[in-house]
Amino acid sequence: AARLCSGAGGEAKAADGDGAMLRHLTRKLRASGPVTVAEYMREALTNPGQGYYTRRGGVGESGDFITSPEISQVFGELIGIWYISEWMAMGKPNTFQLVELGPGRGTLTDDILRVFKQLASVLSKCDVSVHLVEVSPKLSEIQAVMLTGGKVQPNPEDKSAYMKGISKTGIPIFWYRDIQDVPPGYSFYLAHEFFDALPIHKFQRTEKGWREVLVDIDPEVPDQLRFVLSPSRTPATQNFIQPEETRDHVEVCPEAGVIVQRLASRIEKDGGAALVADYGHDGTKTDTFRGFRNHKLHNVLSAPGTADLTADVDFSYLRKMAQGRAATLGPIKQREFLKNMGIDLRLQVLLQNSGDTATREQLLHSYDMLMNPEKMGDCFNFFALLPHHRLVHPDKKDKPESKSPLPPVAGFNELLLK
């Protein structure tokens, strides 16, 4: 099924079908010594020649994991409604950019655009555009086929977007390699299963204080890798471990912190909101680093470059990194968020409109996958970044009685269907 929550399922040993990445890493380790887990992940996932995402990007049934949008169209539809609900709550600005980070196969954006088309009368005076941040050439091709039917053109070198096209519903779409390339402006950001694949540093508390977990060659088995502890404190240990930390094993993702800071300052400056959906915790878990290959758990150090590597998102760290520039909501469990968004009502409508038993069974099965606490309902979380004025009136402190109450934020409160 979907990528499992941390600690679920057994471990699958993989036959090393292509050892090019392992050879590259062992040469590197022999030359320069052990590397951080972050550097190992970066090489294994995004190395230009042999990285898992740059070569494969195994989303979907034939790949290594399935994500929520691949399970049910309802997931993306409700997220589309969330954006429209927030756009209305913020006074219907006359333009908005939908910016997705790491859009996978493009299924989620496709479902959101279908909602925008169905609600075209609501959005009629708004200029909508889509901006996808994608490093994988292979995935951007798949997204282009999904969203535009393949009608895209490369953008001239001097433009920040490397590709552009028009969606099947007539909305302009642009592709970028980095969030900093996305033009400023009122934007809604979406990061679904994006932060969990960013490189993490791992730390272990020892009798001599904190030590960083590193990856090295196993001296007993020369073509195998193993974890070792740094002999002394590393720069990362000094920078990323909080003095008040109580856990004995900690994972920190500095890249996630940088991206959240960028999102928060963009939202503070230009308005909009960001919705993050991922599996994670609120600063409580310890060891969540794991690999997936062919829908099974896979040893993270075996056959690098052939499996997806992932770690749970620490939402307490994201909240800290927003540094007061943006307000944050969540994390709340996926089943709560989808229930608040009206998934039960949407399911009833789809069941009534489906003519055959097979479709109805598929709808109920996918609903169970998304909502069941034992499946994705509890291990996936939703987290939002919003401008402060969306939650508190700027002058509420002075004249509390003169202001009408702000509309609740859908998903984190019940969606008010008018």
Helices and strands as residue ranges (DSSP letters): E 11-12, H 20-32, E 35-36, H 37-46, H 52-55, H 68-71, H 73-89, E 95-101, H 107-118, E 127-133, H 137-148, E 152-154, E 163-166, E 172-176, G 179-181, E 187-192, G 195-197, E 201-206, E 209-217, E 225-229, H 235-240, E 249-252, H 254-270, E 272-281, E 290-293, E 296-298, E 308-310, E 313-314, H 315-321, E 327-333, H 334-340, H 343-353, H 357-371, E 380-386, H 388-391, G 400-402
